[in-house]
Amino acid sequence: MTRPRRQQISLDATPFYHVVSRCVRRAYLCGSDSSTGRSYEHRRQQIQDDLLRLPSIFFIDVVAFSIMPNHYHLLLHIDRERCLAETPLSIAKRWHQLFKGTELSRKFIQKDPLEPHEKLALDTMIDTWRSRLHNISWIMKVLNEGISRRANAEDDCTGHFWESRFKSQALLDDKAVLSCMAYIDLNPVRAAMANTPEQSEYTSIKTRIDYWKSKTGESPPESVDTGDNLQPSNLFPFAGNHREQIPEGIAFDLLEYIQLVDWTGRQIRDDKRGAIDADAPPIIDRLDIAPEHWVHLCTHFESRFKGLVGSVHSLKALCSKFGLQRRINYRNSKLLLN
């Protein structure tokens, strides 16, 4: 049974969400049309540019992404506290980067004097915009509407471009976040579109590796814990392993994650299917996930979990919060994440 959006996206439960948008009738978003011979590969770069620009406007960080021929995956982090602390002027300026606003908001930005009744109306307007600027539905609306309008104009047609609004999964703990990230970054490898993560075009893992190369002139080393400052500013950073006063970010080391994705990619190649190497990265030990279960997560993440993803403890806590009698995904969580 379909659950209300408030139970799918609850910032009191987690700020991390995996979202997916697919084209209507699985039509190609960025591939080649075999019937006409036209290629739409240029759209992938356009989508990546749009995607990495929006976090400078919204209070939503992009953690991971993968842009495939007929769909795309995002892992988003919502920064509600930063949004609530922002000044009304900053909120208005951000909103005006997306929409024209109103005559009243333009007067406010230009610092023209306002009447008392105008200030009251402006306060209501700013509160509405503030709530939208840390709302996943609104960032997806802006992103998908821009893509569909551009594609329909290019194809000289009208009508729906996306098969539905978007699908979302709440990621309740570190295990869910890391396995979802790897699942997203390895989409091109699983689809036989790339042989290695660093060759996976239009993914967050390639963006992180390319940025590292641009700063150092070389590929990330195998075991140096210096990657925290060599990360693109338009992606949610890795903050290093758990320690006191850890900065905001994913509580693991970037280089360890790159090694983990590389190791996982080797397991899901056609000639390696089912083979689990003995030299699994130590990050799996800290996540307390069996290597064979990790590989299964990174190849069946969407199909094994619907809506909520996390350990049994995390699921019990959230189901209790919402008064849900049925423990969603309990069996799969117990098998794969405990």
N, C-alpha and C positions, 0 to 999 in steps of 0.2 A: 504494500500500500504506500502511495506517495506521502512523504512527510512534509510538513510546512517548512518553508525556507528558513524560518527562525530556528528550527532544530537542525538544519543542515549547516547554517552559518551562525555560530554563536561565539562572539569574541571573548566571552567569559570562559569558554571552554578551551579555545586555541586561536592563535592568530594565523595559523598556517592552513592553506587550502589548495588542493589540486583541482584545477578546472580544465575542461575539455570542450572545444567547439568543433562540430563537424559540419561539412557542407551538405546541403539538401540532396537527397538521393545519392550521397557519397560522390557527388560530382567533384572534379578535380579543382582544387583551389590554386595550386601552384605547379601542377604537372603539365603534361603535353596531351592535347586532344588528338587521339589517334584518327578520328574521322576527318578532321580538318587539317591536321598537321601543325596547328598553332601551339606555341609554347607559352606557358604562363609562369615560367620559373622566376621571372623578374619580380613577381608579387611576393616571393618569400623575403627578399631584401626589404621591400616596402613594409611588410608586416613587422619584421624585426626592428626596423627603424621606429615605427609607430609604438611598438611594444616597449622599447627601451627609453622612449621619450616620456611616456605617460607617468612613470614614477616621480619625475621632477614636478609634476602637477598634483597628482594624487598622493595621499599618504599611504601608499601601498607599494611594497617592494617586490621586484621580480627575483625569486630565488632560483628558479630553473625554467627553461622553456625548450620546446622542440617544435619546429614548424615543418609539418609533413605535407605531402601533396594534396590530401583532402581533409585534413584536420590539423589542429595544433593543441599542444599541452602547455599549461602554465602551472607553476607552483608559486603562490603569492603569499606574502606576509603583510598583514594589516597592522599599521602603526597608529592605533587609536589614540594613545596618550599624546603623541607628538601633534596630532591633528587638533585635539582638544586644547592644547597649550598655545596654538598659533593665534596671532592677533587677527581681529576682524579685517584689517586692511590687507593682510597677507592672503586670507581666504578669498577675498573679493578679487584680488589680482590673479590668483591661481584660476578661479572660475572663469575670468575673462580671457584666459588663454584657450579655453574650450568653447565658450559661448559669448555672445554679444553682451549679455547681462541686460540691465535696464537703465533707463535714464537716471534713476535714483542712484544705482550703484556706480554709474559713470561719474556722477557728481561727487560721490564719496571718494572715489579713487583720485579725482582731480583736486580733492580737499576743498571743495566749494562748501559754503555754510549750508547747514540743513535745518529745517524747521523741526520742532519737537515731534510732530506726527510723522515726519519723514524718518526721524531717527528710530522711532518704534517700528515702522515698516521695514527699515533696513536691518534692524536687529533680528527680526523674524526671518528675513531673506538670508542673512548670513548664517543663522542656525541651520537652515535647510541646506545650504551649500556645504557647510561644514560636515553635516551628516553624510552627504553624498560623496565627499572627497575621501572618505575612508570606507566606502561601500563597494564590495566586489561587483554587485549588479551594475553599478554605474560605470566602473572602469571597463567592464565587459561590454556594456552598451556603447560606450564611446569607441572602443576598439573595433567591435564587430560592425557597427554602423558605418564607420569609415571604410573598412575593407569591402563591405557589400556595395556601398555606393560607388566606389572606385571600380570594382569589378563589373557591376551592371552597366556603368557608363562605357567601359572598355568593350563589353560584349554586346552593347546596344540592345539591352533587354531590361525588363522589369521583373519584379516578383521576389520571392524569398530566396535568400542565398544560404542561410543557415537552417539546418533541419530542426533545431530547437533553440531555446534560449541559451543555456549552457549546462553542463553537468558538473557537479562539485563533490569533492570528498574532503571531509574535515580530518586533518592529521593531528592526532592528539598527543604524540610524544616524539622523542628523537628517533626511535626505530622507524616510525611511520614516515617521518620527514626524510631521513636518509634513503630509505628504500624507494620512496616515491621519486626523489631526485634522480637516483640511478636509473629507475624505470624510464623517466622522461629523457634523460641524456642518452640512453642507449636505444631509443626508438629507431634511429636510422640504421644502427647495426643489426637490430632484430629484423628490420625490413629489407636487409641486404642492399641498402643504399650506400653503406660505408663499411670499410673493413675495421676501422679503429675509431675510438672516440674523438681523437684530434682531427680526423677526416670527416666528421659528421657535421656537414654544413647546417647553419642556422639552428644551432643548439647552444645552450648555456655552457656546456663543458668546453666546446671549441672556443667560445668567446673568452672564457677564463684563461685557457691555454694560450690563445693568440695574444691576449693582453700581457701575460707573463713574458712571452717571447719579445714583444715590442719594447718592454722595459729592460730586459736583461740580455736580449740577443741570443737566447738559448732556450731549449725546452726545460720545463721544471725538473730539477734534480730528483733523484730517487728518494733521498732521505735528508732533507734540510728543513728545519722548522722556521723558515723565514718568509713564508708566503703571505702573511697577513696583510702586508702593505703593498703587495703586488697584485691587487685585485681591481677589476673595473668598478667605477663608482656607480654605474647604473645597474649593478646586480647586488643583491643582498650578500654581505660578505661572510666568509668563514672567520670566526673570532678566535680560533685556537682551542685547544683542549681545556676542559674544566679547570678553573683556577679562581683565586680571589680577584674581585673587581674585573671580571671578564667583560669586555666591551660588547655592545649589541652585535649580534650575529649568530651564526650557527656554531654551536659549541664543539667543533671539531676542526682539525687542521686541513687547509686546502690541499696540501700535497698528499695527505693520507686519503682524502676523498678521490683525487685524481687516480691514485694507485688502485683504490677500491673499484672505481668504474672500469679501469683498464683490465683488472683481474676478472671482473664480472663479464666484461665483453668477450674475453677469451673463452669463458665457459659456455656462452650461448651461440658461438659459431657453429655452423652445420657440422664441421668435422670434429667438434668437441662436445656435442650435446650429451649431457648427462655425466660428463667427466668432471670430478671435483678435485682440483689440485690440492696438494698438502700445504702449499705456501700461501694460504689465504691471508690477506692483510690483517694486522692486529686490530684494526677498527671493528671487525666483525666480532672479535672476542669481547670488546667493550660493549657492543650492542647486544651481546648474548643471543645471537642468532646462529643456528647451525648453517654452515656453508651451503648445503643443498637446499635449505629453506630460503636462504638469501637469493640464490639464483632463481628459484621459483617465484619469489616476490618480484624480482626485477623483470620477469617475463609475463607474469599474470596479475599484475597489481590491480588493474581495473576490473578484471573478471572475478577475482576472488573477494573483493571488498566493494560494497555499495554504501556510499554516504559517509560512514565513520570508519576511521582506520587508527588502530592503536593497540596497545597491550590490553590484556584482560582487565587489569587494574584500572586503566584509563577508561575503558568502555563501561565498566561497572559504575565509576564515578559519574560519567556523563548521563547514563541511563537513569541513575538515581536522581540527578539534577532535574531532568525533564519528566520524571515520573513514568518512564517507559518500562512496561512489564517484560517486554521481549528484549533480550540482549542482542543487539544487532551485531552481526559478524563474529559472534562469540566463538564459534567452532574454529573458524579460520584464524582468528587472533590467537587462540590457545595453541593451535598447531604451528603457526608460522612466526609469531611474534613473542612467544613466551619461552 
